[in-house]
Amino acid sequence: MKKIYLFYLLVFSFWACSNHEEALENAKKSLAAGQDEQVVQTLTPVLTDQADLHEGFNLRGVAFLNLKQPEKALADFNTAIKLNSNDYKYFYNRGNVYQATQQLNDALKDYEKAIEINPNQADLHTNKGVVLIQTNRHKEALAALNKAISLNPSERNAIFNRGQVHLFLEDYEKAIADLHHTVEISPDFGKGHYILAKAELLKNQQKATPEICSHLAKAKELGYADTDSLLNYCK
């Protein structure tokens, strides 16, 4: 009987493990497809059954954050980190919650912890740079964004935000170069066209050129809301 019991126990354990792995894979597919509510529905019973599945808490936390439920997201990321503090993604994702809720010092700490674990991931440095911009630490932000771009020369968000830092520091040539690169990478990025036009206007002492007006028209076409105020320069 003991051998039979052990056999059934092993079979049940294998079945449970397979079920959990299948649920994680399904949740990843749903998350990639933007089906956040489906992720929550898939993982909640699994996490009730297996409370040490840190990857599941992380995935559900991302879904909660996408659903604009930051408190639930934070709880899930805290649990994931408690279960496994060696995965940079968990700190990165919790940092995103803190950034979204304007807890910027906590966000910065989590991004720095994620970088400590995995220093070669460009978007970690990008997000650190964005938080440093938000806290008016522009020169430190520049260093973080330079690091991101050195790791991934096509990291659009890093290039765009570095352009904004150069603009703030009134280095218009560098700002325009970064912003041109931004819209080359993402031609449908309305804000990129708008900030590029703004930088060119400042460099050109508020005198519009056909190129400036073209970027403003593109920003308006793409639905960027603040465009009309600068389009007056094109009349």
N, C-alpha and C positions, 0 to 999 in steps of 0.2 A: 504493500500500500504506500509506503514511504516513497518508493521509486516512482510509482504512478503519480503521486501527489507532486513530486518534484518535476516530473515531466510536464504536467499540466501547468505548473507554476512558470516553467521556462517558456512554454508555448504562449501563455497569457502575457508574460513580460515582453516577448518578441512582438506579439500582436499589438500591445499597447505602444511600444516604441515605434513600430511601423505607422500606426495611426497618427501619432504625434508628428512624426516626420512628414507624413502626407499633409497634415493640417498646416504645418509651417510652409511647405511648398505652395499649397493652395493660397495661403495668406500672402506670400510674396507675389504671386501672380496677380491677385486681386489688388494689391497695393500698387503694382506697376501699372495696372489698368485704371487706377483712380477710383477703385471701388472700396472706399474706406469703411463704409458701414458693413460691407461683406467681410472685411478683415476682422472687425470687432465680433461679428456673429460667429465667424469660424473659430476664433481663438479663445473666446471667453469660456466655453465649456471645457476646452483643453486645459486652460490655465487653472481652472477650478479643480480639475482632476490631477494635474501635475504642476505644483506650485513652484518647482525649481527650474522651469523652462525659461531661462533668461532671454533667449532669442525671441521667444513668443511675446514676452512682456515688451521687449524693444519694438517689435513689429506693431503690436497693438498700440503702443505709445505713439508711434509715427502716425497711425491712422487717427487716433484721438486728436493729435496736433493739427492734422489736415482738416478735421471736422470742427476745429476751433473750440476744442474742449481741453484747454491747457492744464487744468488741475488734474484731470484724469491722465493726461499724457505724462505729467510730472510724476505722479504716483507710480506709473508703470516703469518709467526710466529709473526712478529711485530703486525700485525692486530689481530691475535688470542689473544695475550697478552693484547692489548688495550681493547678488548671486554671482556676479562675475565682473570684477573691477579691472580686467585686463583687456577689454574690448573698447577701442577708441570710439567706435560708433555710438556707444551708449552715452558717453560724455558729450560727444558732438551733438547728439539729438537732444539731450537735456539742456545743453547750451542754447539750442534753438528755441526751446520753451522759454528759458529765461530772457532771451533776446526779444521774443514776441511779447512778453509781459513786462518789458522795460526794466528787468532786473539785470542791469548791464554788468555790474561787477561780478555777479555770479556767473553770467554768461561767459565773461572773459576767463574766469578761473576754469570753467569746464572746457573751453576751447584750448586753453594752455595745457590742461591735463591730457586732452586728446592728442595734442601735438607731441607731448612727452612720450606717449605710447607709440604714435606713428608720425614721425616728423616729416615724412615724405608725401603726405596727402595734401594736395594743393588747396582744396576747398576749406580745410581747417584753418589755414593761414588767411584765406580770403575772409572767412567769417570773423576771425580775430581782428583783421583790419577794419571791417565794417563797424564792429563794436568800438574800436579805438576812435574811429571817426565820430561816432555818436557821442563819445565822451570827450570830444575836442582834443584828442591826442594825435594830431595829424602827422607829425614826424614819425611817431611810432607806428602809426597806421601805414605810412609809406613803406617802412621796412618790412612789415608783415605782408603787404601786397606785392612788393618786389620779390619776396620769397615765394609767394604763391605762383607768380608768373615765371620765376626761374624753374619751378617744378613742372608747370604746365603753361607753355607760352600761349595757348589758346583758351585760357581760363577767362571767359568773358567778364564775369562779375568782378574779378580782380582787376582787369584792365580798365573797366568802366569806373570802378571806385577809385583806382589810382588817378584816373583822369580828373575825377571830382576833387581829389586832394590837391592835385596840381592847380586846378582852377581856384580853389580856396586860397592857396598860397600865391596866387596871381602869376603863376608860371604858365602863361597862355600857350606858348609853343608846345610844351610837353603835354598840357591838357588836351590840346587839339589833336596831337598825334595819337594819344591813347583813345580819344573819343572817335576819331576816324577808324582806328583799328576795331573798336567796339562794333560800329555799325557795319564794318566789312564782315565781321564774324556773324553778326545777327542783324541782317538788313531790316527785319520786321520789329526791331526793338524801338518803340516810339520814344521812350524817354531818352535813349541814346542819341537819337537825331535832335531832340529838343536841347539837351545839354550841350551837344556839339555846336548847334547854332548859337546858343547863349555864349559859349566860350569865344566863338569867332566874332560875335558882335562886340564883346568886351575888347578883344584884341584890335578890332577895327574901329574902335571909338564910336560904337553904336551906329555905324553906317552899314546898312544892309547891302549884300552882294547877291547875285543870282544863286550862288551856291548856298548861302545862308538861308535864303527864302525857300530853296528846294528842300533843305533839311526840315524847315518848319512846316512846309506843306506836307512832307512825308509823315512827320510826327502827328499832324492833325488828321491825316488820312488813317493813321493807325490808332486813332482814338485817344491820344495823350491829351489830358484835360487842360493843361496850363498853356497850351500853344498860342491861343488867341492874343494874349498880352504882347507877345513878341512879334506876331504877324503884322502888327501896326507899323513896324519898321519897314515892311515890304510895300507899303502903299505909296 
